[in-house]
Amino acid sequence: MIIETHSRLHLTLIDLNGSRGRMDGGVGITIKDPQLVIKAQMIDQGIQVNFEDSKNLDSKLMEEYTQKIIKAASNTIQYFNLDGGFVFTVLKTYPAHSGLGSGTQISLATAKLITELHQLELETNKMGQVVGRGGTSGIGVGAFSHGGFIVDGGHKIKEKTGFLPSSASNASPPPLIARYDFPQDWKLVLAIPDTKEWVSGSKEVNIFQNYCPIPLREVETLSHIILMKMMPAVLEHDLDDFGEAINAIQNIGFKKIERKLQPNLISEIIESMLEAGAAGAGMSSFGPTTYAITDNNPGEIIKVIEDATEDMNCHIVVTQPQNTGSRMV
């Protein structure tokens, strides 16, 4: 049995102030590429993880994937009290800790394969809770289930002990408050620099604890931009307004903090994208992935990315929105 799932751009967290009784909330776009594809088979016992292209994959990446698959599989097996084991073969990968949400997709894909093989039912939000994902942002879980442009409503304050990333939170995935098809004629150009400076684990936890709460006034401004500019722009297919909204949120709230903690190269790439004609450009999650949105030939945007990253490896992807969730192949 094989599952195919897709990456996502996390545009911004919404409310890391919490004084109105809720916290977190997020906005994101599901994208067609990069993809994650995993195959699973049942075996008598144990959990095995293989990689079809192991000779060409970084050992650290394979270790990250292996750990996440084993954890998600173990949690799912324990939840259902299952007998036997599984062998997972990773057919397609994309970089971990790159701002594209690989951790959530790996974990949910693993659990989904197990439930399908055993003909079990498990609602996706509950699946996210079982495998320990979606405790802060619901964008990855929403992308897995539905695809498209997603806004989640965050968590009640009483459901969380403080400002924490999803990897350190045991809260249930939040409710989706909006989900729209994203315009298919809008192209997304990704720049994924090959950097070893991952923001994860204790480092990510420390950032949340050191910089939160975000001032309420910034949360209110951000919410206004999302509700009265970004969301209508998606529904009306207004690329100019959507681009303006993307550009505005780069310097507000927690996204401003995420950008501040990145090397200057990230801002240089984003500014170059805008100068090359992108309607909007920003950084996904904690980066290092940056993205540009356009409805024109992306050739000039690709060229400026190549110029800005000529001294390092940078994977460039031209992709489209993905308006459906994961699928069993």
C-alpha positions, 0 to 999 in steps of 0.5 A: 500500500502506498500513500502520496502526500504534499508539502505546505507553505506556512504563511504565518501564525496568527495569535501568539498573545492569547489575551482574547482567550485563544492562541496560535492559529495559522494560515497556509497553502498546500502545494503539489511539490515537493511530495512525500511518497511512502509504501508500507507492508505488514510483517510479523513483528518490528518496525523497519524503514527503508529508502528506495534512493538511499545511495543519493540521500543525506544520512541525516535526512534518512535518520530524521525520517526513520525516527519520525516513522518509528515514533508515529508507527509505535504510537499508532500501534499502541493506540489500537493495541495491534499485533505484528509489525510493518516495513516502510519504504520511503519512495520520495522525500523532501528536506526536513526542517526546511519550513515545508512541514515534512514532520507532520506529513511523515507522521500522518502518512505513517499512521494512515498506512497502518490504519488502511492496512488494518482496515481501521477508521481514525479521523485525521485530527485524532490521528494528529493527536495520536502521532503528536502533530498539530499541537500549535498549527493546524495547517499541516493536518489540514493540508493532509486532509483537504489541501488548498488554502487553509486558516485554522482557529488555534487553541483555547488557552486552557488547552495549552500550557504556554507558547510552544511549537507543535513538536513540543505541544500535546494539544489536539489539532485546532479546528479549521475555520476556512478552507478554499481552493487556491487559484490554479493559475498562480505559480509558486517558486520555492528557494530551498537553501541547503543550510545546516542551521535548522530551527527545531527541538529545544532551539525552537522551544526557546524562541517561542518562550523568549519572544512570546507573547507578541503585542496584542496590537500586532495580532490585531493588525495581522488578523485584519490583513488576513480577514479583510485582504488575504482571504477575499483575495483568494476567493476573488482570484486577486493576485495583487491583493494577495501579494500585498497581504503576503508582503505585509505579514512579513513584518508583523507578529511572530513572522517578524521574529522568524525572519529576524532570526534568519541569516541575511541571505533569506531577506536578500532572496525575498527582496530579489524575488519581488524586484524580479516581478513576484506579486508577493514573497515570504518565508515559510514557517521558520525557513529556510524555504522562501517562496514567490507567487506569480502568474507570469513566466517565473524565469526571471525569479529563478534567475535572481534566486540562482544569482543570490545563492551562487555560493551555495546549493539551493534547490529551486522548485516551481510548483502549483497549489494542491487543492486535495489532500493525501491519497492512497495510490 
